[in-house]
Amino acid sequence: MNAQKQRPAAATNGAGKHVTGGATHQMHYSKLDRARSALHAIDPNIDRDTWVRVAMAAAAAGLGFDDFDSWSQSGQSYNAAAARSTWRSIRPDGGIGAGTLFAKAQESGWQGDMPTAAERDAMAKRARRQRQQFEQQRRQRQQEVAEQARKLWEAASEADPQHAYLQDKMVQPYGLRQDGDCLLVPLTDGGSLVNLQRIFPVGSKRFLRGGRVHGCYSPIGGGGGHLYIAEGWATGATVHAVTGCAVVCAINAGNLATVAMAIRRQFPGRHILIAADNDSATPGNPGVTAAYKAARAIGAEVKIPEFPDGSHGTDWNDYYQLEKKGAI
């Protein structure tokens, strides 16, 4: 006679132990196991605000970044940098508690049961498949954007030196191209064009969506001698104009160290200088912090612009303009 197996009812004695079928044993799952179970019951393909709330709730429940990141990786829009920066931004007084995690999980049908070993294995396999699918889609999109960038670049004309942005920054185009009123800054991975940064007359900037940026850069000039690495293109153009040296523009502070290591691999014996942004008005001074991180990674020298009190300058282009005006 076949009987359907059921989980025996469980009670708890005063010592905090489960009593199952008359036998007493230690709780098999911890509070963290329960929180992980709730987290993985939630679909990671949610809007950003909800995703951030889940992160805060997961932290309040005692989970760590690896738990949150592993769950986030199952989402189609997963971004490793965004996941890490979001997790770092969480504060204990954020107003979101662990209850939000369990409530959200219950909305997805979670009933508080712990997954079996087979269920955990199935979840892990599903997460791996989703990550592989996401990576494949991401690489395909990057290839499409690289082709789009190539076509836009080839169809564009040489940049007009009178373009409003170039005039405002007091720099020459140095090989940029122009599409309508939009400047095109080429991004390369060291071998081919992979993306474009579009700069509009008012100074706003946009990359081609879905294209590569991390580890990519825009070069200005060539030849031997010292080599500078800067953040933005206008800063790099200024450094090149003043020094005559080749410059690599990493585009943003978060990209400095990765680009610096790529350049060091290309030029192992070359003297490299990091032309830092001095974000003194921003907590932690991200420009200087990123510059020293990059310099330590490759054994480079750091050059930091110093501004007089009351100045709102942050980079070497600002320094150059103030110097031209006699303010430094």
Secondary structure, DSSP 8 states (H G I E B T S, - for coil): ---------EEE-TTS-EEETTEEE--SS-HHHHHHHHHHTS-S-S-HHHHHHHHHHHHHTT--HHHHHHHHTTSTT--HHHHHHHHHT--TTSS--HHHHHHHHHHTT--S----HHHHHHHHHHHHHHHHHHHHHHHHHHHHHHHHHHHHHHH-EE--TT-HHHHHHT---TT-EEETTEEEEEEESSSSEEEEEEE-TTS-EEE-TT---TT-BEEE--SSS-EEEESSHHHHHHHHHHH--EEEE-SSGGGHHHHHHHHHHH-TTS-EEEE----TTSTT-HHHHHHHHHHHHHT-EEE-----TT----SHHHHHHHHHTT--
